[in-house]
């Protein structure tokens, strides 16, 4: 696979990183979707460790892998909106699904990236399966204090353009209206690895149970004992992902 260093989403250029196992031939691909940045200026560094995960997926699982930085993060253009980030995921799926050397697309999403993976699979049959980590069942509580969240988004750096969003109420409303638990049944019967930490202090483990109940028996639920919210850095979660990839049928 020729290295993908950029994808285009609704006219915006998004930074990307891809990896492929040594050798040629058609291989399955994993799209790694990061979560929402944390902390002041966190948007600038979003996705850095996901590049390392892509390299490991290519090396250890023998899959191609792609990650990217959402609009408003990393080197990518634009500003954060939930509809925009959903479009970015679709653009990344397009970038993989359109290649002759890719034999199917799976998605692994962390935190908000897990939410977006659920929504992408629910609306796109090209997504063959998903793995979600610390994904919330609903985003309503995430923006329960709209003014605080708007300021937080500015502090993290995902909002760069003065005056954006032009309609803050609609911008917040689009987030609050998303209910991945309602989309979960549309993922079945495709495989779904659902991983959550028992010590997650941001998204309650009950959210994992709600998603699993809505999705049905095809879901492989893993509750990581004392696992934190940021499961991307928990080796048990990554081992679960690699083992799950090994069981997929391209």
N, C-alpha and C positions, 0 to 999 in steps of 0.2 A: 504494500500500500504506500503510495506516495504520501509523504508527510503532510498532514493537514495542519496548517498553522493559523488559519483564519476561516471563519464561516461568515456568511452574510444573512442577517435576519431583518426583514422589513427595511432594507437599505442601510442598516447599521453594520459596521465591521466589528466582529467579535474575535478576540484572541482565542486560539485553540492549540491543543497539543494532542498528537496521536502517536500510537506505538503499534508495532506489529511483530509477531514472532519471526525468528530467523527462518528463511526459506520462502518459497512461493506457494501459490495455490489459494483456494477459496477458504476463508475462515469466518467463524462467527465474530461479531463485534459487540463490545460492551461500551455503552455511553455512560460516563460517570458524571453525575450532576451534583454540583456543590450546593450547600445550604446558604442561608442568609448570613452575611458577615456580622461579626460581633466586635464591639469596641470602637473607640474613636479612630477613624481612618482605616477600619478593617477592610473596607472594600478594595483597597489597593492590593492587598495580599491574598484575596480570595482565590482559591483554586490551586495555589502553589503545591500543596501536598497531594492534590488529586493527579497532578502530572506524574508524581512518583508512583501512585497507585496504578495508573495506566501502564507504566513501564513494567510494573510487577505482574500485572495481568497478562501482558504479552509474554513475559519471560516464564512465569510459573504455570499459567493456564493454557498458553498456546493460542490465545484469542487476540484479535485486534482490539484496540481500545482508543476511545476519544474522550477528551474533556474540553471544556471551554469556559471562558469567563463571561458571565451574564452582562448584558447592557448595564452600564453604571458601575462596573467592577473591573479590576485589573487594568488591562490595556484596551478594553472594549469601549466603544462609543456609547452615547446615550445615557438615559437615566432609568432608574428602577420603576417599573409598574408591574403588577402581577400579570396583566394580560401580555405585556411585553416579554416577560420572562417565559410565559407559556409559549409564545411565538419563537423565542430563542431555542427552546427544547425541540419544537417542531423542525426548526431549521437544521439543528444538529442531527436529528433522525433522518431528515432528507439527505444530508451530506453523506451519511453512511449507507442508507438504503439504495441510493442511486449508483453504487459502485459495483462493478462486476466481480471484484475480488472479495466481497463481503457476503457471507451466507446467513443472513439474519441479524436482527438488531435486538439486543436486550438492554435494559437500563438499570443502573444502580444509583439511587438518589439518597443523599444524606440530609436529614432535617427537612427544611423546606424543599430541598431537591427531591426528597422522597414523596412529598405531596405532589410535586409536578410530575414525577414519574407515574404516579397513580392516574393522574388526569390525562397524561399523554397516552398511556396504554388504553384507557377507557374510550378514547376517541380515535385510536389509530391501530388497526389490526396488524400493521407491519411490526409493531413491538411484540416480540415473541415471549417476553417474560420480564419481570421486574424484581429488584431487590431494594427494599426500603429500610432505612436506619433512622430510628427516632422520629418517624414521621407523625405529625399531628393528625387526628381524625377530623378536626375542624379548625379553621383559622379565625373564628369569631372572637375568641378570648385573646388572640394574638394582638388584635387591634381594638381591644375594649376601651383603651384610652387613646382616641385618635390623635389628639394633639401631641401626646408623649411620643407615640410611634412616629409621627411625622418628623419631630425633632430628632428622634433617635436615628431615623434614616438619613437625615442630613449629617449627623455626627459621624456615622459610619462611612459616609462618602458616596453612597449609592445615588444620591440626588446632587447633581453637579451644576445643572443649569439654573440660573436665577429665574424665579417665577415658576419653576416646575415643582409639583404638578399644577397645571392651570386651574383645575377644579379639585381641591383636596378632598371634598366630601365624596365625590365619585371615585377618586383614587383609593380612598379608604374603603368605600363600599364594595368595590370590586374584590378586595381582599376578604372582607368579612363574609361575602356571599359564597365563597368557595367552601365546599364541604366534601373533602375527599372520601369521607365515609359513605356518601351517597353514590360516588363514582366507583367504589370498590367492587360491587357486584359485576360491573361491566368488564373487569379485568379477567374474571374467571371464563373458561377453565385454564387459562394460561398459568404457568408456574409463577409463584410469588414467594420470595424469601422475605419474611417480615421480622426484623431484628430490633429489639428495644432493650435498653438497660434498666435493670430493676431499681437503680439509684438515680435515674434521670430526674433532675430537679427543675427541668423546663417543661417537658412534655410528659404528663403522667403515663405510667405503664398501662393504665386503663384505656388510653387511646389505642394502644396496640391491640388490646382485646376487642375493642369496638370495631376496628378495621378488619380483624380476622373473622369476627362473627358475621360482618356484612359481606365479606368476600367468599366465604364458604370453605369447603374442605381442601381445595387446591393449595391453600396457603400453608407454608412451612414456617411456623412461628418459633423464634428463638429468643428467649428472655435471658440476657447476659447478667449473671449474678453480680451485683454491685457495679454494673456497667453504668457509665456516665452518659450525659446527653451527647457529647461529641464522640460518637462511636467510631468515627473515622480514624481515631488514634488508639483504638483498643484492638490489640492483635487478635483477640478471640473473635471479634466481629469480622475482621478481614479474613481470618481463616475460614469462617462460616461462608463468606462470599466465594472464596476460591473453591471450596468444596462443592458449593451449589453450582458454580459454573461447570465443574467437571461432570455433573450429573445432567446437564442440559443436552437436548438432542437437536443439533443444528439442522 
